[in-house]
Amino acid sequence: MNNIPTRNLLLVLAALSLCCLIENAESANILALLPSSSPSHVIFEISVARQMAMRHHNVTIISVLPLKEDWLHPSMKHIKLDKGLLDMTMAVNSTQYSGLARVKSFMEMYKTMIVGQGDILDDPKMKELIYNTGNNFDLILWGYFAGDYFFGLAEHFDCPVVLLWPNIPIIAISNLMGNPLEMSYTVTTMMNMAADTTGFGFRLKNVLANAVESVLTRLRDKWSKPIYEKYFPSDKYVSYEKAKERVSLVLFSHHFSEKPVRPLVPGMIEIGGIHLDEETKPLPKDIEEFVSAAEHGVIFFSLGTNVKAKHLQPQTLEKVFNVLSKLPQRVLWKCDDESNVPGNSTNILYRKWLPQADILGHPKTVLFFCHGGKGGITEAKFYGVPMVGLPIFGDQPMNMEEVVMKGYGLSIEHDESLSEEVIRKTVKEVLENTSYRNNVRQFSNLYRDRPLKIKDNAVYWLEYVIRYKGAPHMQSPLKTMSFVEANNLDAYACILLVFYIIALLVKLILKLIINLVCRKCMGKSKRD
């Protein structure tokens, strides 16, 4: 009888040990490569990696940007690289030109970004990670940004790749997954992010834009392939083209409610809004006190992380200040430097950093004055806040075009003609016309109404890919087909050849019949 408690204790210990073994067996080693120099991209990407860490997976983060502590999960391992950080003002500078000069500037920027990211593979910390024989990974999460030479990492560690993309699927991504483009009614390139995808004008522009992006995709390959072959030589690794087949899944920041509806292969998963929470976190005490006292609501002014004061036209911030400082609403203003602001007013609180999502989710927030970045617009739509946009470069003008078309807000042209009167009129229109708030709130309901929570959906598919070793059964055959095969050009050529041969035979038969008839006629005439 005295042995029973001991036996029970041993059984409990054995059960606990078994649970630990099971948990360890189900935990995957995940490498999250986040090479983007844009914080807005990284916020989206880190949200995915964080969810995997919260599910007890072992996540190693590699970034060129320093990461805020609250972005990470305590169990994550973070490696901050010393190489690969790009100057994002290149994107701004490329928009300062026009015509051929603009094309040339863009091409120089594009090549600099792709080739410059290759420095990451030369970083000592990255080399240690790659060549340390003790490092093994079951999955690579890649914040898709520049050169496709990073597919060599998946070859090295012999694991599948999941791409994280903070926007609609562009041609390069669709091609990697074998996803149909459907250019006649969907946006498939950042060069034509039109809100209205109907009519001949859209289709013509889309075909031309897709042709340009196809050229850029080939240039990406031209610049990326030598870098791949340098670090992943052919005597040890598969070819550059074959390595790109490692991609198993794409998680991208979009939802079909944003339109236009597009066909998606099983490996294309929409996770727009993954970095957001239904219930926002409490604001810091000083900000909460400022917001709570706002009798007429709060305006949140932010031009994001990439747009700096130096990128703006002279006096732009002063003009915005002169308008906002005279409104009855209180203003939370994100600035580059709290000691260098465009002016002081009792209704404006300046901060170098502000919890954007939590502010937009606050019931007192009545307007988001923004630059039109994809992340900020997504957050405003998620929480139902109308917008006034001041787009500067990149996809911002096209993002704001959608906002205006769908009645979520208005956009202001950023040029020499920008005046206080234009800013005042635009801001007051969005504040006083309730249709903007009603429209964006209606969209918010559509955007949030999903069969599975966004975070749970992302984790399910990532674990699915891990469970089935890249899930080859869910891959589209289109991803490995040539241009000729994918477009049935050989089949059409065969059909045309058959018709051509039939036409020749018909012609030959008719010719023989005619000749035969002619001979008979001639023979008859001779007899006569």
C-alpha positions as CSV (number, residue, x, y, z in Angstrom):
1,M,0.0,0.0,0.0
2,N,2.9,2.4,0.7
3,N,4.0,2.0,-2.9
4,I,0.8,3.4,-4.3
5,P,1.6,7.1,-3.7
6,T,5.1,6.6,-5.1
7,R,3.7,4.8,-8.1
8,N,1.1,7.6,-8.7
9,L,3.9,10.2,-8.4
10,L,5.9,8.4,-11.0
11,L,2.9,8.2,-13.3
12,V,2.3,12.0,-13.0
13,L,6.0,12.7,-13.7
14,A,5.9,10.4,-16.7
15,A,2.8,12.1,-18.0
16,L,4.3,15.6,-17.6
17,S,7.5,14.4,-19.3
18,L,5.4,13.1,-22.2
19,C,3.6,16.4,-22.5
20,C,6.8,18.2,-22.7
21,L,8.1,15.9,-25.4
22,I,4.9,16.3,-27.4
23,E,5.1,20.1,-27.1
24,N,8.7,20.1,-28.2
25,A,7.9,17.7,-31.0
26,E,5.2,20.1,-32.3
27,S,7.4,23.2,-31.9
28,A,9.0,24.2,-35.2
29,N,12.2,26.2,-35.7
30,I,11.3,29.2,-37.8
31,L,13.6,31.8,-39.4
32,A,11.9,35.1,-40.0
33,L,14.0,37.2,-42.5
34,L,12.8,40.8,-42.5
35,P,15.2,42.7,-44.8
36,S,12.9,45.7,-45.5
37,S,14.2,49.1,-44.4
38,S,10.6,50.4,-44.1
39,P,9.1,50.1,-40.6
40,S,5.6,49.9,-42.0
41,H,6.5,46.7,-43.8
42,V,8.2,45.3,-40.7
43,I,5.2,46.0,-38.5
44,F,3.0,43.8,-40.7
45,E,5.7,41.1,-41.0
46,I,6.6,40.9,-37.3
47,S,3.0,40.5,-36.4
48,V,3.0,37.2,-38.2
49,A,6.2,36.0,-36.7
50,R,5.0,37.0,-33.2
51,Q,1.9,34.9,-33.6
52,M,4.0,31.8,-34.2
53,A,6.2,32.6,-31.2
54,M,3.0,32.9,-29.1
55,R,2.1,29.3,-30.3
56,H,5.4,28.1,-28.7
57,H,7.4,27.8,-31.9
58,N,11.0,28.8,-31.9
59,V,11.3,32.0,-33.9
60,T,14.6,33.7,-34.9
61,I,14.1,37.2,-36.3
62,I,16.7,38.7,-38.6
63,S,16.2,42.4,-39.5
64,V,18.2,45.4,-40.8
65,L,16.1,47.7,-38.7
66,P,16.2,47.9,-34.9
67,L,12.9,46.5,-33.5
68,K,10.9,47.9,-30.7
69,E,10.7,45.7,-27.6
70,D,6.9,45.6,-27.7
71,W,7.0,44.3,-31.3
72,L,8.7,41.1,-30.2
73,H,7.6,38.2,-28.1
74,P,9.8,37.4,-25.1
75,S,10.7,33.9,-26.5
76,M,11.9,35.3,-29.8
77,K,15.6,35.5,-30.7
78,H,16.4,38.7,-32.6
79,I,19.5,39.3,-34.7
80,K,20.0,42.9,-35.8
81,L,22.3,43.0,-38.9
82,D,24.8,45.7,-39.5
83,K,24.5,45.6,-43.3
84,G,21.6,45.9,-45.8
85,L,19.9,49.0,-44.4
86,L,18.8,51.2,-47.3
87,D,18.1,54.9,-47.5
88,M,14.4,55.1,-48.2
89,T,14.7,58.7,-49.4
90,M,15.7,57.2,-52.7
91,A,12.0,56.4,-53.2
92,V,11.1,60.1,-52.5
93,N,13.9,61.4,-54.8
94,S,12.7,59.3,-57.7
95,T,9.4,61.2,-57.7
96,Q,11.0,64.6,-58.0
97,Y,11.7,64.1,-61.7
98,S,9.4,63.7,-64.8
99,G,9.6,61.9,-68.1
100,L,12.7,59.9,-69.0
101,A,14.6,61.4,-66.0
102,R,12.1,59.9,-63.6
103,V,12.3,56.5,-65.3
104,K,16.1,56.7,-65.1
105,S,16.0,57.7,-61.4
106,F,13.5,54.9,-60.6
107,M,15.7,52.3,-62.4
108,E,18.8,53.4,-60.5
109,M,16.8,53.2,-57.2
110,Y,15.4,49.8,-58.1
111,K,18.9,48.3,-58.9
112,T,20.4,49.9,-55.8
113,M,17.7,48.3,-53.6
114,I,18.1,44.8,-55.1
115,V,21.9,44.8,-55.2
116,G,22.2,46.6,-51.9
117,Q,20.2,44.0,-50.1
118,G,22.8,41.4,-51.1
119,D,25.1,42.9,-48.5
120,I,23.0,41.1,-46.0
121,L,24.6,37.8,-47.0
122,D,28.0,39.3,-46.3
123,D,27.1,40.3,-42.7
124,P,29.2,38.3,-40.2
125,K,26.0,37.6,-38.1
126,M,24.2,36.2,-41.1
127,K,27.3,34.1,-42.1
128,E,27.4,32.7,-38.6
129,L,23.7,31.8,-38.8
130,I,24.1,30.1,-42.2
131,Y,27.3,28.2,-41.6
132,N,26.7,27.1,-38.0
133,T,25.9,23.5,-38.4
134,G,23.7,23.5,-35.3
135,N,21.2,25.7,-37.0
136,N,18.2,23.9,-38.6
137,F,14.9,25.5,-39.6
138,D,11.6,24.0,-40.6
139,L,10.3,27.1,-42.2
140,I,11.5,30.5,-43.5
141,L,9.2,33.5,-43.2
142,W,10.5,36.1,-45.7
143,G,9.3,39.7,-45.7
144,Y,9.5,39.9,-49.5
145,F,11.2,43.1,-50.5
146,A,14.1,43.0,-52.9
147,G,16.4,40.3,-54.4
148,D,15.2,36.7,-55.0
149,Y,18.7,35.4,-54.0
150,F,17.3,34.9,-50.5
151,F,15.6,31.7,-51.8
152,G,19.1,30.2,-51.4
153,L,18.6,30.2,-47.7
154,A,15.7,27.8,-48.1
155,E,17.9,25.6,-50.2
156,H,20.7,25.7,-47.6
157,F,18.4,24.8,-44.8
158,D,16.2,22.5,-47.0
159,C,12.9,24.0,-45.9
160,P,9.8,25.7,-47.4
161,V,9.4,29.4,-47.7
162,V,6.4,31.6,-46.9
163,L,6.4,35.1,-48.3
164,L,5.0,38.0,-46.3
165,W,3.7,40.8,-48.5
166,P,2.1,44.1,-47.2
167,N,-0.1,44.8,-50.2
168,I,-1.9,43.3,-53.1
169,P,-0.2,40.5,-55.0
170,I,2.1,42.0,-57.7
171,I,3.2,40.1,-60.8
172,A,6.4,38.8,-59.2
173,I,4.5,37.2,-56.4
174,S,1.7,35.8,-58.5
175,N,4.3,34.3,-60.9
176,L,6.0,32.6,-57.9
177,M,2.8,31.0,-56.8
178,G,1.3,30.4,-60.2
179,N,-1.7,32.7,-59.4
180,P,-3.7,33.9,-62.5
181,L,-3.3,37.6,-63.1
182,E,-6.7,38.4,-64.7
183,M,-5.5,41.7,-65.9
184,S,-8.8,42.6,-67.4
185,Y,-10.4,43.4,-64.0
186,T,-7.9,43.2,-61.2
187,V,-5.0,45.3,-60.1
188,T,-1.8,43.3,-60.4
189,T,0.9,45.9,-60.2
190,M,1.8,48.8,-58.0
191,M,2.0,51.0,-61.1
192,N,-1.7,50.9,-61.7
193,M,-3.5,50.7,-58.3
194,A,-6.6,52.2,-59.7
195,A,-9.7,52.2,-57.5
196,D,-12.0,51.8,-60.6
197,T,-11.1,48.6,-62.4
198,T,-13.8,48.9,-65.1
199,G,-13.7,50.2,-68.6
200,F,-11.3,50.3,-71.5
201,G,-9.1,52.9,-69.9
202,F,-8.3,50.7,-66.9
203,R,-7.6,47.7,-69.1
204,L,-5.3,49.6,-71.5
205,K,-3.4,51.1,-68.6
206,N,-3.2,47.8,-66.8
207,V,-1.8,46.0,-69.8
208,L,0.9,48.6,-70.3
209,A,1.7,48.7,-66.5
210,N,1.9,44.9,-66.4
211,A,4.3,45.0,-69.4
212,V,6.5,47.4,-67.5
213,E,6.4,45.4,-64.3
214,S,7.2,42.2,-66.3
215,V,10.3,44.0,-67.6
216,L,11.2,45.0,-64.0
217,T,10.7,41.4,-62.9
218,R,13.2,40.2,-65.5
219,L,15.6,42.9,-64.4
220,R,15.2,41.7,-60.8
221,D,16.3,38.3,-62.0
222,K,19.2,39.7,-64.0
223,W,20.6,41.5,-60.9
224,S,19.7,38.8,-58.4
225,K,21.0,35.7,-60.2
226,P,24.7,36.6,-60.0
227,I,24.3,37.3,-56.3
228,Y,22.6,33.9,-55.8
229,E,25.3,32.1,-57.7
230,K,28.0,33.9,-55.6
231,Y,26.7,32.7,-52.3
232,F,24.9,29.5,-53.4
233,P,27.2,28.0,-56.1
234,S,25.9,25.4,-58.6
235,D,28.2,22.7,-57.3
236,K,26.3,22.7,-54.0
237,Y,22.9,24.1,-54.7
238,V,20.2,24.0,-57.3
239,S,19.8,26.7,-59.9
240,Y,18.4,30.1,-59.1
241,E,15.3,29.3,-61.1
242,K,14.7,26.0,-59.3
243,A,15.3,27.6,-55.8
244,K,12.4,30.0,-56.4
245,E,10.1,27.0,-56.5
246,R,10.6,26.7,-52.7
247,V,7.9,29.2,-52.0
248,S,4.9,27.4,-50.6
249,L,2.6,30.1,-49.4
250,V,2.0,33.9,-49.5
251,L,0.4,35.8,-46.7
252,F,-0.6,39.2,-47.9
253,S,-2.2,42.3,-46.4
254,H,-5.5,42.4,-48.2
255,H,-9.1,41.3,-47.9
256,F,-11.7,40.7,-50.7
257,S,-14.0,43.3,-49.2
258,E,-11.5,45.9,-50.3
259,K,-12.1,44.9,-53.9
260,P,-11.6,44.1,-56.7
261,V,-12.3,40.4,-56.1
262,R,-9.5,38.3,-57.5
263,P,-9.0,34.5,-58.1
264,L,-6.6,33.0,-55.6
265,V,-4.8,29.7,-55.6
266,P,-4.9,27.8,-52.3
267,G,-1.5,29.1,-51.3
268,M,-2.5,32.8,-51.5
269,I,-3.9,33.7,-48.1
270,E,-5.4,37.1,-47.2
271,I,-4.5,38.4,-43.7
272,G,-5.1,42.1,-44.0
273,G,-5.3,43.6,-40.6
274,I,-3.3,40.9,-38.8
275,H,-1.3,43.6,-36.8
276,L,-4.5,45.0,-35.4
277,D,-6.7,44.0,-32.4
278,E,-10.4,44.2,-32.1
279,E,-10.0,45.7,-28.7
280,T,-7.3,48.4,-28.6
281,K,-4.8,48.8,-25.7
282,P,-5.1,51.7,-23.3
283,L,-3.3,54.8,-24.3
284,P,-0.3,56.1,-22.3
285,K,-1.6,58.2,-19.3
286,D,-0.6,61.6,-20.7
287,I,-2.1,60.9,-24.1
288,E,-5.3,59.5,-22.6
289,E,-5.8,62.6,-20.5
290,F,-5.3,64.8,-23.5
291,V,-7.7,62.7,-25.6
292,S,-10.4,62.3,-22.9
293,A,-10.6,66.1,-22.5
294,A,-11.3,66.6,-26.2
295,E,-14.9,67.8,-26.3
296,H,-15.1,67.9,-30.1
297,G,-13.0,64.8,-30.7
298,V,-9.4,64.2,-31.8
299,I,-7.6,64.5,-35.1
300,F,-4.6,62.3,-35.5
301,F,-1.9,63.7,-37.8
302,S,0.9,61.4,-39.0
303,L,3.0,61.1,-42.2
304,G,4.3,57.7,-41.2
305,T,7.9,56.7,-40.7
306,N,9.4,57.0,-44.2
307,V,8.2,60.5,-44.9
308,K,10.3,63.1,-43.2
309,A,9.9,66.9,-43.0
310,K,12.8,67.3,-45.5
311,H,10.7,65.5,-48.1
312,L,7.9,68.0,-48.0
313,Q,7.4,71.3,-49.9
314,P,8.6,74.4,-47.9
315,Q,6.1,75.5,-45.3
316,T,3.8,72.5,-45.8
317,L,3.9,71.6,-42.1
318,E,3.4,75.3,-41.2
319,K,0.3,75.5,-43.4
320,V,-1.1,72.3,-41.8
321,F,-0.4,73.7,-38.3
322,N,-2.1,77.0,-39.1
323,V,-5.3,75.1,-40.1
324,L,-5.4,72.5,-37.3
325,S,-4.4,74.9,-34.5
326,K,-7.6,76.9,-35.3
327,L,-10.0,73.9,-35.1
328,P,-12.1,73.0,-32.0
329,Q,-10.8,69.5,-32.1
330,R,-7.6,68.4,-30.3
331,V,-4.7,67.1,-32.4
332,L,-2.2,64.3,-31.8
333,W,0.7,65.1,-34.0
334,K,3.5,62.7,-34.8
335,C,6.7,64.6,-35.5
336,D,10.3,63.9,-36.4
337,D,11.7,66.1,-33.6
338,E,9.7,67.4,-30.6
339,S,12.1,70.3,-30.2
340,N,11.6,71.4,-33.8
341,V,7.8,71.8,-34.5
342,P,5.9,74.1,-36.8
343,G,4.2,76.0,-34.0
344,N,2.7,75.6,-30.5
345,S,-1.0,75.5,-29.7
346,T,-3.0,74.4,-26.7
347,N,-5.0,72.0,-28.8
348,I,-2.0,70.2,-30.3
349,L,0.2,67.5,-28.6
350,Y,3.4,66.6,-30.3
351,R,5.1,63.3,-29.9
352,K,8.0,61.6,-31.8
353,W,6.2,58.3,-31.3
354,L,2.5,57.6,-30.9
355,P,0.6,54.3,-30.7
356,Q,-1.2,54.7,-34.1
357,A,-3.5,51.8,-34.0
358,D,-4.7,52.4,-30.5
359,I,-5.3,56.1,-31.3
360,L,-7.3,55.2,-34.4
361,G,-9.3,52.7,-32.4
362,H,-10.1,55.2,-29.7
363,P,-13.8,56.4,-29.7
364,K,-12.7,60.0,-29.6
365,T,-10.8,59.9,-32.8
366,V,-12.8,61.7,-35.6
367,L,-10.2,62.1,-38.4
368,F,-6.9,60.6,-39.6
369,F,-4.7,63.2,-41.4
370,C,-2.2,60.9,-43.1
371,H,0.2,60.4,-46.0
372,G,-1.7,57.5,-47.6
373,G,0.5,54.6,-46.7
374,K,-1.1,51.1,-47.0
375,G,-0.6,50.3,-43.3
376,G,-2.2,53.5,-42.0
377,I,-5.1,53.3,-44.4
378,T,-5.8,49.7,-43.4
379,E,-5.8,50.7,-39.7
380,A,-8.2,53.6,-40.4
381,K,-10.6,51.4,-42.4
382,F,-10.4,48.7,-39.7
383,Y,-11.4,51.1,-37.0
384,G,-13.8,53.1,-39.1
385,V,-12.0,56.5,-39.1
386,P,-12.4,58.9,-42.1
387,M,-9.3,60.2,-43.7
388,V,-7.6,63.3,-45.3
389,G,-4.5,62.3,-47.3
390,L,-1.4,64.2,-48.3
391,P,0.3,61.5,-50.4
392,I,4.0,62.0,-51.2
393,F,5.4,59.1,-53.2
394,G,5.2,55.4,-54.0
395,D,1.8,53.8,-53.8
396,Q,0.4,56.6,-51.6
397,P,-1.4,58.6,-54.4
398,M,-3.0,55.4,-55.6
399,N,-4.0,54.3,-52.1
400,M,-5.7,57.7,-51.6
401,E,-7.4,57.4,-55.0
402,E,-9.2,54.4,-53.6
403,V,-10.1,56.2,-50.4
404,V,-11.6,59.1,-52.3
405,M,-13.5,56.9,-54.8
406,K,-15.1,54.8,-52.0
407,G,-16.1,57.9,-50.0
408,Y,-13.8,57.2,-47.0
409,G,-12.1,60.6,-47.2
410,L,-10.4,63.2,-49.4
411,S,-6.9,63.7,-50.8
412,I,-4.8,66.8,-51.1
413,E,-2.3,67.4,-53.9
414,H,1.2,67.9,-52.5
415,D,2.7,70.6,-54.8
416,E,3.6,74.3,-54.9
417,S,0.0,75.3,-55.1
418,L,-0.9,73.8,-51.7
419,S,-2.5,76.5,-49.6
420,E,-4.0,76.8,-46.2
421,E,-7.4,77.3,-47.7
422,V,-7.3,74.0,-49.6
423,I,-6.3,72.2,-46.4
424,R,-9.0,73.9,-44.3
425,K,-11.7,73.3,-46.8
426,T,-10.7,69.6,-47.2
427,V,-10.5,68.9,-43.5
428,K,-13.7,70.7,-42.6
429,E,-15.6,68.8,-45.4
430,V,-14.5,65.4,-44.0
431,L,-15.2,66.4,-40.4
432,E,-18.6,67.9,-41.1
433,N,-20.0,65.6,-43.8
434,T,-21.1,62.4,-41.9
435,S,-21.1,60.4,-45.1
436,Y,-17.4,59.8,-44.9
437,R,-17.6,58.3,-41.4
438,N,-20.7,56.3,-42.3
439,N,-19.0,54.8,-45.4
440,V,-15.8,53.8,-43.7
441,R,-17.7,52.4,-40.7
442,Q,-19.8,50.3,-43.0
443,F,-16.6,49.0,-44.7
444,S,-15.1,48.3,-41.2
445,N,-18.0,45.9,-40.5
446,L,-17.3,44.0,-43.8
447,Y,-13.6,43.9,-43.2
448,R,-13.9,42.4,-39.7
449,D,-16.6,39.9,-40.6
450,R,-14.5,36.7,-41.2
451,P,-15.1,33.0,-40.4
452,L,-11.8,32.8,-38.6
453,K,-9.8,35.4,-36.7
454,I,-7.1,36.9,-38.8
455,K,-4.3,35.8,-36.5
456,D,-5.7,32.3,-36.2
457,N,-6.0,32.0,-39.9
458,A,-2.4,32.9,-40.5
459,V,-1.1,30.5,-37.9
460,Y,-3.3,27.6,-39.2
461,W,-1.8,27.9,-42.7
462,L,1.8,28.3,-41.5
463,E,1.5,25.2,-39.3
464,Y,-0.2,23.4,-42.2
465,V,2.9,24.1,-44.4
466,I,5.2,22.9,-41.7
467,R,3.1,19.7,-41.1
468,Y,3.1,18.8,-44.7
469,K,6.7,19.8,-45.5
470,G,5.9,22.6,-47.8
471,A,2.5,21.2,-48.8
472,P,3.4,20.4,-52.4
473,H,-0.1,19.1,-53.0
474,M,-1.6,22.6,-52.8
475,Q,0.8,24.1,-55.3
476,S,-0.4,25.4,-58.6
477,P,1.0,23.7,-61.7
478,L,1.2,27.1,-63.3
479,K,4.2,28.1,-61.1
480,T,6.5,25.7,-63.0
481,M,5.1,26.1,-66.4
482,S,6.8,28.1,-69.1
483,F,5.2,31.2,-70.7
484,V,4.4,29.2,-73.8
485,E,2.7,26.4,-71.7
486,A,0.9,28.7,-69.3
487,N,-0.7,30.6,-72.2
488,N,-1.3,27.6,-74.4
489,L,0.7,29.1,-77.2
490,D,1.9,25.7,-78.3
491,A,-1.7,24.3,-78.3
492,Y,-3.0,27.3,-80.3
493,A,0.0,26.9,-82.7
494,C,-0.9,23.2,-83.1
495,I,-4.6,24.1,-83.8
496,L,-3.6,26.7,-86.3
497,L,-1.2,24.3,-88.0
498,V,-4.0,21.7,-88.3
499,F,-6.3,24.3,-89.8
500,Y,-3.6,25.4,-92.2
501,I,-3.0,21.8,-93.3
502,I,-6.7,21.3,-93.7
503,A,-6.9,24.5,-95.7
504,L,-4.0,23.3,-97.9
505,L,-5.7,19.9,-98.4
506,V,-9.0,21.6,-99.3
507,K,-7.2,23.9,-101.7
508,L,-5.4,21.0,-103.3
509,I,-8.6,18.9,-103.6
510,L,-10.5,21.9,-105.1
511,K,-7.6,22.4,-107.5
512,L,-7.7,18.7,-108.5
513,I,-11.4,18.9,-109.0
514,I,-11.2,22.0,-111.0
515,N,-8.4,20.6,-113.1
516,L,-10.4,17.4,-113.7
517,V,-13.5,19.4,-114.6
518,C,-11.5,21.6,-117.0
519,R,-9.9,18.5,-118.7
520,K,-13.3,17.0,-119.2
521,C,-14.7,20.2,-120.6
522,M,-11.7,20.6,-122.9
523,G,-12.0,17.0,-124.0
524,K,-15.7,17.4,-124.7
525,S,-15.1,20.6,-126.7
526,K,-12.5,18.8,-128.8
527,R,-14.9,16.0,-129.6
528,D,-17.5,18.5,-130.6
